[in-house]
Amino acid sequence: MRKTFIAMTLLGAFALTGCSLSGGGKSGDQWKLPQDPVSFEEKYDDELDQVSYEYNGRKYSLYGTQGARLTDDTIRECLGYVGNDKNTRIYTLSEDPYENYLMICNVEGFMEQPTFARATDTKNKAVFTPEYIRSLSYEYWGSSGEYREFREARIELICNVENITDIGYTYDINGKDGGTGDTSYAKGGVIDKGELFTFGITEVDIKDKADPDKPFNVNMSFTVTDKDGNSHKVEGTFEHEMMLGSSLNNLEIRNDPNGGYVLFVDK
């Protein structure tokens, strides 16, 4: 189903010019218009006293310009074009999973900078902002913040066993599948007994599973691979309520006296 997108800007209120990208060109597939592009009506927003946009039920207001190097990979999707100018296009951003920002860019421009708009429902909040977006200090955004690294909940684990080359993990958030992963030495060597590993669950990982500003339940289980390449389940699971920004360091993988491996949780 096609996304609906209604743009409201003031013609001439600001320059919708080109993008200065490290790749030098804007001919890749990510720059192209979709098969059913939307033409965005231009209108001035009296409430904000500046231009604004509406996308998927959210209003966006001008926020900033390019402040650092960006690449073609910045673009997630082209949504359409502004007015009758099919070269001035609106994009979502790969590094912005919550779609708090939109990029406006003229694909025929060479040295000019793109413009970024921010969702007005993030006013009075701090949101993740990619490094390449620089605030232009509009009055409307004076009470709003930004941060440059995704918040995460950190879980520290001690591998207190010998002859292990890899630790695998699976976790869920609030009962929903969160993902899988593994950790090991770069060259695949045996992990030193007593080695400390840190696992981070970021706000991207909990997207659609939890409110990023509230506690959520984590359930994590582990496997280990021995030096002969055999995989073993670690008995026991880690279950805890956490928040982005919190950390826990009470986990160990130990040898089970009855054989195999067990997850020890220090209460």
Contacts in CASP RR format, 6 or more apart in sequence:
PFRMAT RR
TARGET T0000
AUTHOR 0000-0000-0000
METHOD contacts of the structure
MODEL  1
MRKTFIAMTLLGAFALTGCSLSGGGKSGDQWKLPQDPVSFEEKYDDELDQ
VSYEYNGRKYSLYGTQGARLTDDTIRECLGYVGNDKNTRIYTLSEDPYEN
YLMICNVEGFMEQPTFARATDTKNKAVFTPEYIRSLSYEYWGSSGEYREF
REARIELICNVENITDIGYTYDINGKDGGTGDTSYAKGGVIDKGELFTFG
ITEVDIKDKADPDKPFNVNMSFTVTDKDGNSHKVEGTFEHEMMLGSSLNN
LEIRNDPNGGYVLFVDK
2 36 0 8 1.000
2 38 0 8 1.000
3 55 0 8 1.000
3 56 0 8 1.000
3 79 0 8 1.000
4 38 0 8 1.000
4 56 0 8 1.000
5 38 0 8 1.000
5 40 0 8 1.000
5 53 0 8 1.000
5 54 0 8 1.000
5 55 0 8 1.000
5 56 0 8 1.000
5 79 0 8 1.000
5 80 0 8 1.000
5 90 0 8 1.000
6 40 0 8 1.000
6 41 0 8 1.000
6 53 0 8 1.000
6 54 0 8 1.000
6 55 0 8 1.000
7 40 0 8 1.000
7 41 0 8 1.000
7 42 0 8 1.000
7 53 0 8 1.000
7 54 0 8 1.000
7 82 0 8 1.000
7 83 0 8 1.000
7 90 0 8 1.000
8 41 0 8 1.000
8 42 0 8 1.000
8 43 0 8 1.000
8 44 0 8 1.000
8 45 0 8 1.000
8 51 0 8 1.000
8 52 0 8 1.000
8 53 0 8 1.000
8 54 0 8 1.000
9 40 0 8 1.000
9 42 0 8 1.000
9 43 0 8 1.000
9 44 0 8 1.000
9 51 0 8 1.000
9 52 0 8 1.000
9 53 0 8 1.000
9 82 0 8 1.000
10 42 0 8 1.000
10 43 0 8 1.000
10 44 0 8 1.000
10 50 0 8 1.000
10 51 0 8 1.000
11 42 0 8 1.000
13 44 0 8 1.000
13 50 0 8 1.000
13 51 0 8 1.000
14 51 0 8 1.000
14 62 0 8 1.000
14 115 0 8 1.000
15 112 0 8 1.000
15 115 0 8 1.000
16 82 0 8 1.000
16 85 0 8 1.000
16 88 0 8 1.000
16 104 0 8 1.000
16 105 0 8 1.000
16 106 0 8 1.000
16 115 0 8 1.000
17 106 0 8 1.000
17 109 0 8 1.000
17 112 0 8 1.000
17 113 0 8 1.000
18 105 0 8 1.000
18 106 0 8 1.000
18 107 0 8 1.000
18 108 0 8 1.000
18 109 0 8 1.000
18 110 0 8 1.000
18 111 0 8 1.000
18 112 0 8 1.000
18 113 0 8 1.000
18 114 0 8 1.000
19 26 0 8 1.000
19 66 0 8 1.000
19 103 0 8 1.000
19 105 0 8 1.000
19 106 0 8 1.000
19 107 0 8 1.000
19 109 0 8 1.000
19 112 0 8 1.000
19 113 0 8 1.000
19 114 0 8 1.000
20 66 0 8 1.000
20 110 0 8 1.000
20 111 0 8 1.000
20 112 0 8 1.000
20 113 0 8 1.000
20 114 0 8 1.000
21 70 0 8 1.000
21 71 0 8 1.000
21 72 0 8 1.000
21 74 0 8 1.000
22 69 0 8 1.000
22 70 0 8 1.000
22 71 0 8 1.000
23 71 0 8 1.000
23 72 0 8 1.000
25 72 0 8 1.000
26 72 0 8 1.000
26 105 0 8 1.000
26 107 0 8 1.000
26 109 0 8 1.000
28 72 0 8 1.000
30 72 0 8 1.000
30 73 0 8 1.000
30 75 0 8 1.000
30 76 0 8 1.000
30 77 0 8 1.000
30 78 0 8 1.000
31 72 0 8 1.000
31 75 0 8 1.000
31 78 0 8 1.000
31 89 0 8 1.000
31 107 0 8 1.000
32 78 0 8 1.000
33 78 0 8 1.000
33 80 0 8 1.000
33 81 0 8 1.000
33 86 0 8 1.000
33 89 0 8 1.000
34 77 0 8 1.000
34 78 0 8 1.000
34 79 0 8 1.000
34 80 0 8 1.000
37 78 0 8 1.000
37 79 0 8 1.000
37 80 0 8 1.000
37 81 0 8 1.000
37 86 0 8 1.000
38 79 0 8 1.000
38 80 0 8 1.000
38 81 0 8 1.000
39 80 0 8 1.000
39 81 0 8 1.000
39 82 0 8 1.000
39 83 0 8 1.000
39 84 0 8 1.000
40 53 0 8 1.000
40 80 0 8 1.000
40 81 0 8 1.000
40 82 0 8 1.000
40 83 0 8 1.000
40 90 0 8 1.000
41 83 0 8 1.000
42 82 0 8 1.000
42 83 0 8 1.000
44 50 0 8 1.000
44 51 0 8 1.000
45 51 0 8 1.000
45 52 0 8 1.000
45 59 0 8 1.000
45 61 0 8 1.000
48 61 0 8 1.000
48 120 0 8 1.000
48 140 0 8 1.000
49 140 0 8 1.000
50 61 0 8 1.000
50 62 0 8 1.000
50 138 0 8 1.000
50 140 0 8 1.000
51 61 0 8 1.000
51 62 0 8 1.000
52 59 0 8 1.000
52 60 0 8 1.000
52 61 0 8 1.000
52 62 0 8 1.000
52 117 0 8 1.000
52 120 0 8 1.000
53 59 0 8 1.000
53 60 0 8 1.000
53 61 0 8 1.000
53 90 0 8 1.000
53 102 0 8 1.000
53 117 0 8 1.000
54 60 0 8 1.000
55 79 0 8 1.000
55 90 0 8 1.000
55 99 0 8 1.000
55 102 0 8 1.000
56 99 0 8 1.000
58 99 0 8 1.000
58 119 0 8 1.000
58 120 0 8 1.000
58 121 0 8 1.000
59 119 0 8 1.000
59 120 0 8 1.000
59 121 0 8 1.000
60 101 0 8 1.000
60 102 0 8 1.000
60 117 0 8 1.000
60 118 0 8 1.000
60 119 0 8 1.000
60 120 0 8 1.000
61 117 0 8 1.000
61 118 0 8 1.000
61 120 0 8 1.000
61 138 0 8 1.000
61 140 0 8 1.000
61 141 0 8 1.000
62 115 0 8 1.000
62 116 0 8 1.000
62 117 0 8 1.000
62 136 0 8 1.000
62 138 0 8 1.000
63 101 0 8 1.000
63 116 0 8 1.000
63 117 0 8 1.000
63 118 0 8 1.000
63 133 0 8 1.000
63 135 0 8 1.000
63 136 0 8 1.000
63 138 0 8 1.000
63 141 0 8 1.000
64 115 0 8 1.000
64 116 0 8 1.000
64 118 0 8 1.000
64 133 0 8 1.000
64 134 0 8 1.000
64 135 0 8 1.000
64 136 0 8 1.000
64 138 0 8 1.000
65 113 0 8 1.000
65 114 0 8 1.000
65 115 0 8 1.000
65 116 0 8 1.000
65 133 0 8 1.000
65 134 0 8 1.000
65 136 0 8 1.000
66 113 0 8 1.000
66 114 0 8 1.000
66 116 0 8 1.000
66 132 0 8 1.000
66 133 0 8 1.000
66 134 0 8 1.000
67 113 0 8 1.000
67 131 0 8 1.000
67 132 0 8 1.000
67 133 0 8 1.000
67 134 0 8 1.000
68 131 0 8 1.000
68 132 0 8 1.000
68 134 0 8 1.000
69 132 0 8 1.000
70 130 0 8 1.000
70 132 0 8 1.000
73 94 0 8 1.000
74 93 0 8 1.000
74 94 0 8 1.000
74 95 0 8 1.000
74 103 0 8 1.000
74 130 0 8 1.000
74 132 0 8 1.000
75 91 0 8 1.000
75 92 0 8 1.000
75 93 0 8 1.000
75 94 0 8 1.000
75 103 0 8 1.000
76 91 0 8 1.000
76 92 0 8 1.000
76 93 0 8 1.000
76 94 0 8 1.000
76 96 0 8 1.000
77 91 0 8 1.000
77 92 0 8 1.000
78 89 0 8 1.000
78 90 0 8 1.000
78 91 0 8 1.000
79 89 0 8 1.000
79 90 0 8 1.000
79 91 0 8 1.000
79 92 0 8 1.000
79 102 0 8 1.000
80 89 0 8 1.000
80 90 0 8 1.000
81 87 0 8 1.000
81 88 0 8 1.000
81 89 0 8 1.000
81 90 0 8 1.000
82 88 0 8 1.000
82 89 0 8 1.000
82 90 0 8 1.000
82 104 0 8 1.000
85 106 0 8 1.000
87 106 0 8 1.000
87 107 0 8 1.000
87 108 0 8 1.000
88 104 0 8 1.000
88 105 0 8 1.000
88 106 0 8 1.000
88 107 0 8 1.000
89 104 0 8 1.000
89 105 0 8 1.000
89 106 0 8 1.000
89 107 0 8 1.000
90 102 0 8 1.000
90 103 0 8 1.000
90 104 0 8 1.000
91 102 0 8 1.000
91 103 0 8 1.000
91 104 0 8 1.000
91 105 0 8 1.000
92 99 0 8 1.000
92 102 0 8 1.000
92 103 0 8 1.000
93 99 0 8 1.000
93 101 0 8 1.000
93 102 0 8 1.000
93 103 0 8 1.000
93 130 0 8 1.000
95 130 0 8 1.000
96 128 0 8 1.000
96 130 0 8 1.000
97 204 0 8 1.000
97 207 0 8 1.000
98 127 0 8 1.000
98 128 0 8 1.000
98 207 0 8 1.000
99 119 0 8 1.000
100 118 0 8 1.000
100 119 0 8 1.000
100 122 0 8 1.000
100 127 0 8 1.000
100 128 0 8 1.000
100 129 0 8 1.000
101 116 0 8 1.000
101 117 0 8 1.000
101 118 0 8 1.000
101 119 0 8 1.000
101 129 0 8 1.000
101 130 0 8 1.000
101 133 0 8 1.000
102 116 0 8 1.000
102 117 0 8 1.000
103 114 0 8 1.000
103 115 0 8 1.000
103 116 0 8 1.000
104 114 0 8 1.000
104 115 0 8 1.000
104 116 0 8 1.000
104 117 0 8 1.000
105 114 0 8 1.000
105 115 0 8 1.000
106 112 0 8 1.000
116 133 0 8 1.000
118 127 0 8 1.000
118 141 0 8 1.000
118 144 0 8 1.000
122 144 0 8 1.000
123 140 0 8 1.000
123 141 0 8 1.000
123 143 0 8 1.000
123 144 0 8 1.000
124 143 0 8 1.000
124 144 0 8 1.000
125 144 0 8 1.000
125 145 0 8 1.000
126 144 0 8 1.000
126 145 0 8 1.000
126 146 0 8 1.000
126 147 0 8 1.000
127 144 0 8 1.000
127 145 0 8 1.000
127 146 0 8 1.000
127 147 0 8 1.000
128 146 0 8 1.000
128 147 0 8 1.000
128 148 0 8 1.000
128 149 0 8 1.000
128 150 0 8 1.000
128 151 0 8 1.000
128 203 0 8 1.000
129 146 0 8 1.000
129 147 0 8 1.000
129 148 0 8 1.000
130 148 0 8 1.000
131 148 0 8 1.000
133 146 0 8 1.000
135 141 0 8 1.000
135 146 0 8 1.000
150 202 0 8 1.000
150 203 0 8 1.000
150 204 0 8 1.000
151 202 0 8 1.000
151 203 0 8 1.000
151 212 0 8 1.000
151 244 0 8 1.000
151 245 0 8 1.000
152 200 0 8 1.000
152 201 0 8 1.000
152 202 0 8 1.000
152 203 0 8 1.000
152 244 0 8 1.000
152 245 0 8 1.000
153 200 0 8 1.000
153 201 0 8 1.000
153 218 0 8 1.000
153 242 0 8 1.000
153 243 0 8 1.000
153 244 0 8 1.000
153 245 0 8 1.000
153 246 0 8 1.000
153 247 0 8 1.000
154 198 0 8 1.000
154 199 0 8 1.000
154 200 0 8 1.000
154 201 0 8 1.000
154 245 0 8 1.000
154 246 0 8 1.000
154 247 0 8 1.000
154 248 0 8 1.000
155 198 0 8 1.000
155 199 0 8 1.000
155 200 0 8 1.000
155 201 0 8 1.000
155 218 0 8 1.000
155 220 0 8 1.000
155 238 0 8 1.000
155 242 0 8 1.000
155 247 0 8 1.000
155 248 0 8 1.000
155 249 0 8 1.000
155 251 0 8 1.000
156 196 0 8 1.000
156 197 0 8 1.000
156 198 0 8 1.000
156 199 0 8 1.000
156 247 0 8 1.000
156 248 0 8 1.000
156 249 0 8 1.000
156 251 0 8 1.000
157 167 0 8 1.000
157 196 0 8 1.000
157 197 0 8 1.000
157 198 0 8 1.000
157 199 0 8 1.000
157 222 0 8 1.000
157 251 0 8 1.000
157 252 0 8 1.000
157 253 0 8 1.000
158 194 0 8 1.000
158 195 0 8 1.000
158 196 0 8 1.000
158 197 0 8 1.000
158 251 0 8 1.000
158 252 0 8 1.000
158 253 0 8 1.000
159 167 0 8 1.000
159 191 0 8 1.000
159 192 0 8 1.000
159 193 0 8 1.000
159 194 0 8 1.000
159 195 0 8 1.000
159 196 0 8 1.000
159 197 0 8 1.000
159 224 0 8 1.000
159 252 0 8 1.000
159 253 0 8 1.000
160 193 0 8 1.000
160 194 0 8 1.000
160 252 0 8 1.000
160 253 0 8 1.000
160 254 0 8 1.000
160 264 0 8 1.000
161 193 0 8 1.000
161 224 0 8 1.000
161 253 0 8 1.000
161 254 0 8 1.000
161 255 0 8 1.000
161 261 0 8 1.000
162 190 0 8 1.000
162 193 0 8 1.000
163 190 0 8 1.000
163 226 0 8 1.000
163 227 0 8 1.000
164 190 0 8 1.000
164 191 0 8 1.000
164 224 0 8 1.000
164 225 0 8 1.000
164 226 0 8 1.000
164 227 0 8 1.000
164 253 0 8 1.000
165 184 0 8 1.000
165 185 0 8 1.000
165 188 0 8 1.000
165 189 0 8 1.000
165 190 0 8 1.000
165 191 0 8 1.000
165 225 0 8 1.000
165 226 0 8 1.000
165 227 0 8 1.000
165 229 0 8 1.000
166 182 0 8 1.000
166 183 0 8 1.000
166 184 0 8 1.000
166 188 0 8 1.000
166 191 0 8 1.000
166 224 0 8 1.000
166 225 0 8 1.000
167 182 0 8 1.000
167 183 0 8 1.000
167 184 0 8 1.000
167 191 0 8 1.000
167 197 0 8 1.000
167 222 0 8 1.000
167 223 0 8 1.000
167 224 0 8 1.000
167 225 0 8 1.000
167 253 0 8 1.000
168 180 0 8 1.000
168 181 0 8 1.000
168 182 0 8 1.000
168 183 0 8 1.000
168 222 0 8 1.000
168 223 0 8 1.000
168 224 0 8 1.000
168 225 0 8 1.000
169 180 0 8 1.000
169 181 0 8 1.000
169 182 0 8 1.000
169 183 0 8 1.000
169 199 0 8 1.000
169 220 0 8 1.000
169 221 0 8 1.000
169 222 0 8 1.000
169 223 0 8 1.000
170 179 0 8 1.000
170 180 0 8 1.000
170 181 0 8 1.000
170 220 0 8 1.000
170 221 0 8 1.000
170 222 0 8 1.000
171 178 0 8 1.000
171 179 0 8 1.000
171 180 0 8 1.000
171 201 0 8 1.000
171 218 0 8 1.000
171 219 0 8 1.000
171 220 0 8 1.000
171 221 0 8 1.000
172 178 0 8 1.000
172 179 0 8 1.000
172 218 0 8 1.000
172 219 0 8 1.000
173 201 0 8 1.000
173 205 0 8 1.000
173 206 0 8 1.000
173 209 0 8 1.000
173 210 0 8 1.000
173 216 0 8 1.000
173 217 0 8 1.000
173 218 0 8 1.000
174 209 0 8 1.000
174 210 0 8 1.000
174 216 0 8 1.000
174 217 0 8 1.000
175 209 0 8 1.000
175 217 0 8 1.000
175 219 0 8 1.000
176 208 0 8 1.000
176 209 0 8 1.000
178 205 0 8 1.000
178 209 0 8 1.000
179 205 0 8 1.000
183 197 0 8 1.000
183 199 0 8 1.000
184 191 0 8 1.000
185 191 0 8 1.000
189 227 0 8 1.000
190 227 0 8 1.000
199 220 0 8 1.000
201 218 0 8 1.000
201 242 0 8 1.000
202 244 0 8 1.000
203 212 0 8 1.000
203 244 0 8 1.000
206 212 0 8 1.000
206 216 0 8 1.000
206 244 0 8 1.000
209 216 0 8 1.000
210 216 0 8 1.000
212 244 0 8 1.000
213 244 0 8 1.000
214 243 0 8 1.000
215 241 0 8 1.000
215 242 0 8 1.000
215 243 0 8 1.000
216 241 0 8 1.000
216 242 0 8 1.000
216 243 0 8 1.000
217 239 0 8 1.000
217 240 0 8 1.000
217 241 0 8 1.000
217 242 0 8 1.000
218 238 0 8 1.000
218 239 0 8 1.000
218 240 0 8 1.000
218 241 0 8 1.000
218 242 0 8 1.000
219 237 0 8 1.000
219 238 0 8 1.000
219 239 0 8 1.000
220 237 0 8 1.000
220 238 0 8 1.000
220 239 0 8 1.000
221 233 0 8 1.000
221 234 0 8 1.000
221 236 0 8 1.000
221 237 0 8 1.000
221 238 0 8 1.000
221 263 0 8 1.000
222 234 0 8 1.000
222 253 0 8 1.000
222 263 0 8 1.000
223 231 0 8 1.000
223 232 0 8 1.000
223 233 0 8 1.000
223 234 0 8 1.000
224 231 0 8 1.000
224 232 0 8 1.000
224 234 0 8 1.000
224 253 0 8 1.000
224 261 0 8 1.000
225 231 0 8 1.000
225 232 0 8 1.000
226 232 0 8 1.000
232 260 0 8 1.000
232 261 0 8 1.000
233 261 0 8 1.000
234 253 0 8 1.000
234 261 0 8 1.000
234 262 0 8 1.000
234 263 0 8 1.000
235 256 0 8 1.000
235 260 0 8 1.000
235 261 0 8 1.000
235 262 0 8 1.000
235 263 0 8 1.000
236 262 0 8 1.000
236 263 0 8 1.000
237 263 0 8 1.000
238 251 0 8 1.000
238 263 0 8 1.000
238 265 0 8 1.000
240 248 0 8 1.000
242 248 0 8 1.000
250 265 0 8 1.000
250 266 0 8 1.000
250 267 0 8 1.000
251 263 0 8 1.000
251 264 0 8 1.000
251 265 0 8 1.000
251 266 0 8 1.000
252 263 0 8 1.000
252 264 0 8 1.000
252 266 0 8 1.000
253 261 0 8 1.000
253 262 0 8 1.000
253 263 0 8 1.000
253 264 0 8 1.000
254 261 0 8 1.000
254 262 0 8 1.000
254 263 0 8 1.000
254 264 0 8 1.000
255 261 0 8 1.000
255 262 0 8 1.000
256 262 0 8 1.000
END
